Amino acid sequence: MTSTIKALPTEVVHLIAAGEVIDSLAAVVRELVENSLDSGATRIIISVCPQNWWVRVADNGCGMSLDDLQQAARGHSTSKMASCDDLWKVNSLGFRGEALHSLTTLAKVEILSRPARSSNKLSIESNGWQVIYSCGGKPEKVEAVALAPGTIVSVTNIFGDNTIRRQGLPTMAKQLKAIQVLIQQFALCHPQVHWQVWQDKKEWFGIYPTTSIKQLLPQILHKVRTSDLQEITLKLPIPHKALNLVIGLPNYYHRHSPDWIKVALNGRIINIPELEHTILSSFDRKLPRNRYPVCFLHLHLAPEQINWNRNPTKTKVYLHKLSYWQDQVSEAIEKALYINSENFPESIHTTRVSELIKAVEISDKYKTPQESRKKENFNIHSLTAVAQVNNTYIVAEHPEGIWLVEQHIAHERVLYEQLCERWQVIAIEPAIVLYQLSAQQVEQLDRIGLDIDSFGENMWAVRSIPAILKEREDCREALLELSQGGDLQTAQVSVACRSAIRNGTPLTIERMQVLLDQWQRTRNPRTCPHGRPIYLALEESALARFFRRHWVIGKSHGI
């Protein structure tokens, strides 16, 4: 019998290997940019001509010598690893040695490079080199050229010998969008790099270098402001390194879809669904309904903690001790949401300032009693109640200015966290009788732990209730509300909302101060469990600008 298993021709093997890495214009850009970042570049220029199937990436990195250029495009040739052990200690973005070789089987590749000054050399090479590679990655043309230190890689006629591959790709509009997203992701991971992107010889977009991701993000999300964001960096114990987190503050900025929950690992955006789910869970009951957070998480880990050999595109990894990282992420988000000396004072938008000033000007109740004078050693959490506006808003003095706190939702946040920590159901006598409940409503009250039984035709006796409702006159209405459905957490939100101080309720200075103190001690003081912002802060510097206290006396008198 004739064997049906045969060795593949060399050209087919090349196409299969190339297909694992290079499957679109965006993949070409990805591989070349990774090499530029690995070279230490701080300026990267990407040029694409989609209709001509042409990509060029230029950088100011360390460059390559002629010897390196002659080996760069050979199969599985790389300077980033030398043995099997190195696969478990990956410290670079591009490490497989496949990209340039794969490109030579799919397109025409040309590299111009000149090495930069080396620490062990007194001078840099006086010229660069241009190398054009054959299909197998072997140099077929080598010549000296005048060039600044760095590297320029041009890839032309991509998939030119396999037009069927071109036909199977997404539309050019989608490929260009993929390139834009890719560069934005790289910029988030490497904010110190200056990016310029050109399309058809016209400048497309650019991203300027910054010292932090918080400062860079508004260049990508144009509606967000730095004051809407909070960034923290946590140093982690050995063998780990650091965790960098940037979030949109839930009382300022959120989105309609979970498209801006991004996780990066050692300089590359990756897909770890478990961490993404942890991020979503950490924002539960802090955002309005059907809204999602903005969150960029960058883990900087020792190479031994990661196995990159899960997917050729390096977008999926095996992360050791995943549950540990889930706990670290939850703690980092909680710390970022807390109001403390690290994230206050915040810059307040002009519109918010105007709203507060108008509220203060209209009310004649804004008075500063003797007991509200600022103390010398004010703690960052010290808010001193000074007045109540419309029996709804508490005006509080702060070392950095004044705050306006909505009393109902501040109290709702306090009660909700107390209920989550100690949900208590107590027996009552006599029982509360409810009428005309459906089977689903009875089942719901039983599900959240209440003692309910039949008390006659279309009548039910509730013999236990949440402790916080015991003294309320509207306890029956609250029970009907709880019977409408939802899990235990939903019930806790409902009870907190029902039990919180109502707007329109006059409060004494002492009662306001107690509420402020309780609210400041909550874990998530920015929003209520429904996602509404609780406070509005006005810095003293904003007040100074409004009242023009920066004017000198002579100028104010027209002198």
C-alpha positions in Angstrom: 0.0 0.0 0.0 1.3 3.5 -0.9 1.8 5.8 2.1 -0.5 8.8 2.2 1.7 10.7 4.6 4.4 12.7 2.9 6.9 15.4 3.8 5.7 18.9 2.9 7.7 20.9 0.3 9.9 23.6 1.8 7.9 26.5 0.5 4.7 25.0 2.1 6.6 24.7 5.4 7.6 28.3 5.2 4.0 29.4 4.6 2.7 27.5 7.5 5.4 28.9 9.8 4.7 32.4 8.6 1.0 32.0 9.0 1.4 31.4 12.7 2.9 34.9 13.2 2.0 37.0 10.1 -1.7 37.0 9.3 -2.4 40.7 8.5 -0.9 44.1 8.1 -1.4 44.7 11.8 0.7 41.6 12.5 3.5 43.0 10.4 3.4 46.2 12.4 3.3 44.3 15.7 6.4 42.2 15.0 8.4 45.2 13.8 7.4 47.5 16.6 8.3 44.8 19.2 11.8 44.6 17.7 12.0 48.5 17.9 11.0 48.5 21.6 13.4 45.7 22.4 16.2 47.8 20.8 15.5 50.6 23.4 13.9 53.0 20.9 12.3 56.2 22.3 11.0 57.4 19.0 9.2 55.0 16.5 7.7 56.1 13.2 5.3 53.7 11.5 4.3 54.2 7.8 1.6 52.1 6.0 0.4 52.1 2.4 -2.5 49.7 2.6 -3.3 49.7 -1.1 0.3 48.9 -2.0 0.6 46.4 0.8 3.6 48.2 2.2 4.8 48.8 5.8 7.8 50.6 7.2 9.0 51.0 10.8 11.8 53.4 11.7 13.3 53.8 15.2 16.2 55.4 17.0 17.1 52.2 18.9 20.5 50.6 19.3 20.7 49.5 15.7 22.5 46.5 14.2 26.0 45.8 12.9 26.6 44.3 9.5 27.2 40.9 11.0 23.9 41.0 12.8 22.1 42.2 9.7 23.4 39.2 7.7 21.8 36.9 10.3 18.7 38.8 11.3 16.3 37.2 8.8 17.5 33.6 8.9 15.1 31.1 10.3 14.8 31.1 14.1 17.7 33.6 14.5 17.5 35.9 17.4 19.7 37.8 19.9 17.2 37.4 22.7 17.7 33.8 23.7 20.2 31.0 23.2 19.0 27.9 25.0 15.8 26.0 26.1 16.2 27.6 29.6 15.7 31.0 28.1 12.1 30.1 27.1 11.3 30.3 30.8 13.1 33.6 31.4 11.7 35.8 28.6 12.7 39.4 29.1 11.9 40.8 25.6 8.8 41.4 23.4 10.0 39.5 20.3 11.9 36.3 21.2 11.0 33.5 18.8 13.2 34.6 16.0 10.4 33.9 13.5 9.1 37.3 12.5 11.7 38.6 10.0 12.3 35.2 8.5 8.5 34.7 8.1 8.2 38.1 6.4 10.8 37.2 3.8 8.6 34.3 2.7 5.6 36.6 2.4 7.1 39.9 1.1 10.2 41.8 0.1 12.2 42.8 3.1 14.8 45.6 3.3 16.6 46.7 6.5 18.8 49.8 6.9 20.6 50.0 10.2 23.4 51.7 12.0 24.5 50.8 15.5 24.4 53.4 18.2 27.3 54.1 20.5 28.2 51.1 22.7 29.5 51.3 26.2 32.5 49.2 25.3 33.3 51.2 22.1 34.9 54.6 21.8 33.0 55.6 18.7 30.1 54.6 16.6 30.3 53.2 13.1 30.7 55.9 10.5 28.0 54.5 8.2 25.0 52.2 8.2 24.2 49.3 6.0 21.3 48.4 3.7 20.4 44.7 3.3 17.8 43.2 1.0 16.8 39.6 1.8 15.9 36.7 -0.4 12.9 34.5 0.3 14.7 32.3 2.7 16.1 35.2 4.7 19.6 35.2 3.0 21.1 38.6 2.2 21.0 39.1 -1.6 22.2 42.7 -1.6 24.4 44.5 0.9 25.7 48.0 0.6 26.9 50.9 2.8 24.5 53.9 3.3 24.5 57.2 5.1 22.2 56.8 8.1 21.6 58.1 11.6 21.9 55.5 14.4 18.8 53.3 14.5 16.9 50.9 12.2 14.5 51.2 9.3 12.6 48.1 8.2 10.6 48.2 4.9 8.2 45.3 4.0 6.7 45.6 0.5 4.4 43.5 -1.6 3.0 41.7 1.4 1.3 38.4 0.4 2.2 39.3 -3.2 3.0 35.7 -4.1 -0.2 34.4 -2.4 -3.0 36.7 -3.5 -5.6 34.3 -2.0 -4.3 35.2 1.4 -5.0 38.9 0.7 -8.6 38.0 -0.3 -9.2 36.2 3.0 -8.2 39.2 5.1 -10.5 41.7 6.7 -11.3 44.9 4.8 -8.7 47.6 4.7 -10.7 49.8 7.0 -10.7 47.1 9.7 -7.0 46.4 9.2 -6.2 50.1 9.7 -8.4 50.2 12.8 -6.5 47.2 14.1 -3.2 49.0 13.5 -4.4 52.1 15.3 -5.6 50.0 18.3 -2.3 48.1 18.3 -0.2 51.3 18.5 -2.4 52.7 21.2 -1.9 49.5 23.2 1.9 49.7 22.8 1.8 53.4 23.9 -0.1 52.5 27.1 2.6 49.9 27.9 5.5 52.2 26.9 4.4 55.8 27.7 8.0 57.1 27.4 8.0 56.5 23.6 7.1 59.1 21.0 4.9 57.5 18.3 4.3 58.9 14.8 2.0 57.0 12.4 1.7 57.8 8.7 -0.8 56.5 6.1 -0.3 56.9 2.4 2.5 59.5 3.1 0.2 61.7 5.2 0.5 62.0 9.0 -2.3 59.9 10.5 -1.9 60.3 14.2 0.7 60.7 16.9 1.1 59.9 20.6 3.5 62.0 22.6 5.7 60.7 25.4 4.6 61.3 29.0 6.0 60.3 32.4 2.8 58.4 33.4 0.0 56.4 31.8 -2.5 58.8 33.5 -1.1 61.7 31.5 -1.0 59.6 28.3 -4.5 58.2 28.4 -6.3 61.4 27.4 -4.4 61.3 24.1 -6.2 58.0 23.3 -9.6 58.5 25.1 -10.2 62.1 24.0 -13.2 62.7 26.3 -11.3 61.8 29.5 -9.3 64.2 31.6 -6.5 63.5 33.9 -8.6 64.6 36.8 -11.1 61.8 36.0 -8.3 59.2 36.5 -6.5 57.7 39.4 -3.1 56.0 39.0 -1.2 54.0 41.6 1.9 51.8 41.6 2.4 49.1 44.1 5.8 47.6 44.8 5.5 43.9 45.3 7.7 41.5 47.3 10.3 39.4 45.6 10.1 37.5 43.2 7.5 39.9 41.9 8.2 43.4 40.8 5.3 46.0 40.6 1.7 46.5 39.7 0.7 49.7 37.9 -3.0 50.6 37.8 -4.9 53.4 36.1 -8.7 53.7 36.6 -11.5 56.1 35.7 -12.9 57.3 38.9 -16.5 56.0 39.1 -18.0 59.3 40.1 -16.4 61.0 37.0 -15.9 58.6 34.1 -17.3 55.3 32.8 -18.3 53.7 29.5 -21.2 52.0 27.8 -19.3 48.8 27.2 -16.4 46.9 28.8 -14.0 47.8 25.9 -11.6 49.6 28.1 -10.7 46.9 30.6 -7.1 46.2 29.5 -4.5 44.0 31.1 -0.8 44.2 30.2 2.1 42.0 31.2 5.7 43.2 31.0 5.1 45.6 28.2 2.5 43.8 26.2 -1.4 43.8 26.2 -2.6 40.2 26.9 -5.8 38.4 27.5 -6.3 37.0 31.0 -10.1 36.6 31.4 -9.8 35.8 35.1 -8.2 39.2 35.8 -10.6 41.0 33.6 -13.5 39.4 35.6 -11.8 40.4 38.9 -11.7 44.1 37.7 -15.4 44.0 36.7 -16.3 42.5 40.1 -14.2 45.1 41.9 -16.4 47.9 40.4 -19.7 46.2 41.3 -22.1 48.6 43.0 -19.8 51.5 42.3 -21.0 52.4 38.8 -24.5 53.3 37.3 -26.5 50.5 35.8 -25.1 49.1 32.5 -22.0 51.2 32.8 -18.4 49.8 32.8 -15.1 51.0 34.2 -12.0 52.3 32.4 -9.2 50.3 33.8 -5.6 49.7 32.6 -3.7 47.2 34.6 0.1 46.6 34.0 1.8 43.8 35.8 5.6 43.9 35.9 6.7 40.4 36.9 9.8 38.3 37.1 10.2 36.2 34.0 9.9 33.0 36.0 6.3 33.8 36.9 5.2 33.7 33.2 4.9 31.1 30.5 4.7 32.8 27.2 4.5 29.6 25.2 0.8 29.4 24.9 0.1 31.2 21.7 2.4 32.3 18.8 0.9 35.9 18.9 1.9 36.1 22.6 -1.6 37.5 23.5 -2.3 34.6 25.9 0.0 33.3 28.7 0.1 30.9 31.6 0.4 33.0 34.7 1.6 31.3 37.9 -0.3 31.9 41.1 -3.3 33.4 39.4 -5.4 33.6 42.5 -2.7 35.7 44.2 -2.8 38.2 41.4 -6.6 38.4 41.6 -6.3 39.4 45.2 -3.6 41.9 44.5 -5.7 43.5 41.7 -8.8 43.8 44.0 -6.7 45.4 46.7 -5.1 47.8 44.3 -8.5 49.0 42.9 -9.9 49.4 46.4 -6.9 51.5 47.3 -7.3 53.6 44.1 -10.9 54.3 44.9 -10.3 55.4 48.5 -10.0 59.1 49.2 -6.6 59.7 50.8 -3.6 62.0 50.7 -2.2 60.2 47.6 -5.2 61.2 45.4 -6.3 64.5 46.9 -6.5 67.3 46.0 -8.2 66.5 42.7 -8.5 69.0 39.8 -12.1 70.0 39.5 -13.8 70.7 36.2 -15.0 74.3 35.6 -18.6 73.1 35.2 -18.6 71.4 38.6 -17.0 74.5 40.2 -19.7 76.7 38.7 -22.5 74.5 39.9 -21.2 74.6 43.5 -20.6 78.3 43.5 -24.1 78.9 42.3 -25.5 76.7 45.1 -23.5 78.5 47.7 -24.4 82.0 46.4 -28.2 81.3 46.3 -28.3 79.8 49.8 -28.2 82.3 52.7 -27.5 79.4 55.1 -23.8 79.2 54.3 -22.3 80.3 57.6 -19.1 79.3 59.3 -19.8 78.6 63.0 -17.0 79.1 65.6 -16.5 75.3 65.9 -15.7 74.9 62.2 -12.5 76.8 62.2 -9.6 75.0 60.6 -7.3 73.2 62.9 -3.5 73.4 62.6 -3.0 69.7 62.1 -5.8 68.8 59.8 -5.9 65.2 58.7 -6.6 64.5 55.0 -9.9 62.8 56.0 -11.0 65.7 58.3 -14.2 67.2 57.0 -15.9 69.7 59.3 -19.7 70.2 58.8 -20.6 73.8 58.6 -24.0 74.1 57.0 -26.9 72.3 55.2 -28.2 73.5 51.8 -31.9 72.8 51.0 -31.9 70.1 53.7 -30.2 67.9 51.2 -26.5 68.9 50.8 -24.0 69.0 53.6 -21.4 71.8 53.2 -18.1 70.7 54.7 -14.9 72.5 55.3 -11.7 70.8 54.2 -8.0 72.0 54.4 -8.0 72.3 50.6 -11.4 74.0 50.2 -15.0 73.0 50.7 -17.0 69.9 49.8 -20.7 69.4 49.1 -22.0 66.0 50.2 -25.4 64.6 49.3 -26.7 63.3 52.6 -29.0 60.6 51.4 -26.6 58.7 49.1 -23.6 59.3 51.5 -25.7 57.6 54.3 -26.8 54.9 51.7 -23.1 54.0 51.1 -22.5 53.8 54.9 -25.5 51.5 55.4 -24.8 49.3 52.4 -21.2 48.5 53.5 -22.5 47.8 57.1 -25.1 45.5 55.7 -22.5 43.7 53.5 -20.3 43.2 56.5 -23.0 42.0 58.9 -26.3 41.1 57.2 -28.6 40.3 60.2 -32.1 39.0 60.2 -34.1 39.2 63.4 -37.4 37.7 64.6 -40.3 40.1 65.1 -43.5 39.8 67.0 -46.2 40.3 65.9 -45.5 39.1 62.4 -46.1 41.5 59.4 -48.9 40.3 57.2 -48.6 40.7 53.4 -51.4 40.3 50.9 -51.6 39.1 47.3 -48.0 37.9 46.9 -47.1 35.8 43.9 -45.3 32.5 44.3 -42.1 34.2 43.0 -42.4 37.0 45.6 -42.7 34.4 48.4 -39.8 32.5 47.0 -37.7 35.6 46.8 -38.3 36.6 50.5 -37.3 33.1 51.5 -34.2 33.2 49.3 -32.8 36.2 51.2 -33.3 34.6 54.5 -36.6 35.9 55.8 -39.0 33.6 57.7 -42.3 33.6 55.8 -45.3 31.2 55.8 -48.9 31.1 54.7 -51.4 32.9 57.0 -54.6 32.2 55.2 -56.0 32.7 51.7 -53.7 35.1 49.7 -52.0 36.1 53.0 -48.5 35.5 54.3 -46.9 36.2 57.6 -43.3 37.5 57.7 -41.8 36.6 61.1 -38.3 37.9 60.5 -36.9 41.0 58.9 -33.5 42.7 58.3 -32.5 44.2 61.6 -32.1 47.7 60.2 -35.8 47.8 59.2 -37.2 47.0 62.6 -37.8 50.6 63.8 -39.1 51.9 60.4 -42.7 52.7 59.9 -42.5 51.8 56.2 -41.2 48.2 57.0 -44.2 46.6 55.1 -43.4 48.7 51.9 -39.7 47.7 52.2 -40.6 44.0 52.4 -42.7 44.3 49.3 -39.8 46.0 47.6 -37.5 43.2 48.6 -39.9 40.6 47.2 -39.6 42.0 43.7 -36.4 40.0 42.9 -32.7 40.0 42.8 -29.9 38.4 44.9 -28.9 39.1 48.4 -26.7 42.0 47.3 -29.6 43.6 45.5 -31.6 43.2 48.7 -28.9 44.9 50.7 -28.8 47.8 48.3 -32.6 48.1 48.5 -32.6 48.1 52.4 -29.8 50.6 52.5 -31.6 53.0 50.1 -34.9 52.5 52.0 -33.2 53.1 55.4 -30.9 56.1 54.5 -31.7 59.6 55.6 -34.1 61.2 53.2 -33.3 64.3 51.3 -35.3 67.2 52.8 -34.6 66.1 56.3 -33.0 68.9 58.4 -29.9 67.8 60.3 -28.0 69.4 63.2 -24.4 70.2 62.8 -23.6 67.3 65.2 -25.7 64.8 63.1 -24.0 66.0 59.9 -20.6 65.6 61.4 -21.4 62.0 62.5 -22.6 61.2 59.0 -19.4 62.7 57.4 -17.2 60.8 59.8 -19.0 57.5 59.0 -18.9 58.1 55.3 -15.2 59.0 55.2 -14.5 55.6 56.8 -16.2 53.6 54.0 -14.1 51.6 51.6 -15.7 53.2 48.5 -16.7 56.8 49.4 -16.9 58.1 45.8 -20.3 56.6 44.7 -23.4 55.1 46.2 -24.3 51.5 45.5 -26.3 52.7 42.4 -23.2 54.4 41.0 -24.2 58.0 41.7 -21.4 60.5 42.8 -21.7 61.3 46.5 -19.6 64.5 46.8 -18.5 67.6 44.9 -15.1 69.1 45.9 -14.1 72.7 45.3 -10.5 73.5 45.9 -9.5 76.7 47.7 -7.4 77.6 44.6 -10.6 77.5 42.5 -12.2 79.8 45.0 -9.2 82.1 44.8 -9.5 82.3 41.0 -13.2 83.0 41.1 -12.8 85.8 43.6 -9.7 87.0 41.8 -7.6 87.0 44.9 -4.5 86.8 42.7 -5.0 90.5 41.7 -2.7 93.0 43.3 -4.3 96.0 45.1 -3.1 98.6 42.5 -4.5 96.7 39.6 -7.9 96.1 41.3 -8.2 99.9 41.8 -7.3 100.6 38.2 -3.9 102.1 39.0 
